[in-house]
Every structure is written in structure tokens, then in C-alpha cells.
């Protein structure tokens, strides 16, 4: 398993309960595929550098996790289909440190 960092921006219209449900759903996808969630940080609502889907703000969430290759494919598929996620980026951490 390798360590990955997932940063996604959620819809600003989500309340705290809705955002927590989204984060829980993403964590559930990771663990169902055999991964481990190491750290979750909800960074709060921030202004975007440019409008995304006509939104000027978004709620940022950062997740560190140990994932297998199969889990990555399922996670990205789920994030693309979710209307609550404006943007996401998934980066392997050992590539950055090298």
C-alpha cells in the first residue's frame, strides 16, 4: 500500500451535516476497498481562485490514506459522479518527497 493525499472541494451549499456525510462516504469507499484512512482535516470554506461550476466558494477537505491501486480507481469514479464535489486531486506522497 502507498500513501496518498486527497484534497477535494465540496459544494458551498452543503451544511456541516451534509459535509460530514460526504467525508464519511469518501472514507467508507477507501476502507471498503482495503485502504486505511490516516488523517482527515476539514479546512473550512474558502474563496476559489476562479469560478468552478458558477461557484465562487467551496469547502476544502484533506485526507491522507494508504490505498491500493483498485481503491484509487473506485474512489476517482465515485468522486467524478458526485455532484457535491466540485474538484479533487489525488497525489501519491512518496512521489513528492523523492
N, C-alpha and C positions, 0 to 999 in steps of 0.2 A: 504494500500500500504506500502511496505517496501523499504528501501533504499538499493541499490545495487551499487557495483563498478565493472565496466567492463574495463579490460585492454586487448587490443589486439595489435598484432604486424602485420603490413601490409608489403606487398612486398616492398623491397627497390627500385625496378624499377619504382614504381609509382612516377610521378612528383607531385608537390604541388597541382595542379588542380585535379588530379586523387585521391589523398589522401583526399582532401576536399570533393569530390563527395562520396567517401566511407564513411566518417564520417557522411555526411548528410543522406546517405541511412540508416545507422545504427540508427541515431536519428529518422528518419521517421518511421522505424519499431517500435521503442519504443513508439512513440506518437500515431501511428495508433492502437496500442493495448491498449490504455488507460493509458499509462505511462507518466511521466514528466521527461524531461532531466534537471538536476540541474546544472551540471558543465561539461565542456568539456575542456580537456587540451591535446594539441598535443605536445608530449615530444621530438619530433625530431627523427633523425636517430641515432641508436646506434649499437654497435657491440654485436652480440649474444654470449652467453657463449659457445654454441656448434652449429654446423651447423643444420639448420632446412630446409628440402627440398632443400639441397645443397646451401642454402643462409647463408652468414656469418654476414649480417647486416639486420636491419629491422626498420621500422618507428613505434614508440610506440605512442599509443593514450589511454588516460584515460578518462572515462566517469562515472560520478555519476548520478544516476537516481532513481526515485521512480517508481517501477514496480509491476504489478500484476503477479500472477502465470502463467496465459495464455500468457502473454507477454514474459516471460522468455523462454518458450518452442519455440515460434516462433522466438525469437531472436537467440537462440542457433542453431536452424535449419538453419537459414539464414547464420550465421557465419560459420557453418560447410560446407555449399555448396559454399561459396565464395572462389574463387581461389586467391583473393587478400589478404586474411587473413591467415597468417602463423600459429599463435597460439592465443588463447584467454583464459581468465579466468574471471569468473563471481562470485563475492563473496557478500554475504549479510553482510552489515556493522555492524548491531547490534549484529551479532554473534561474531565478532572480539572484540568489545568493552566490551562485557559481561565478 
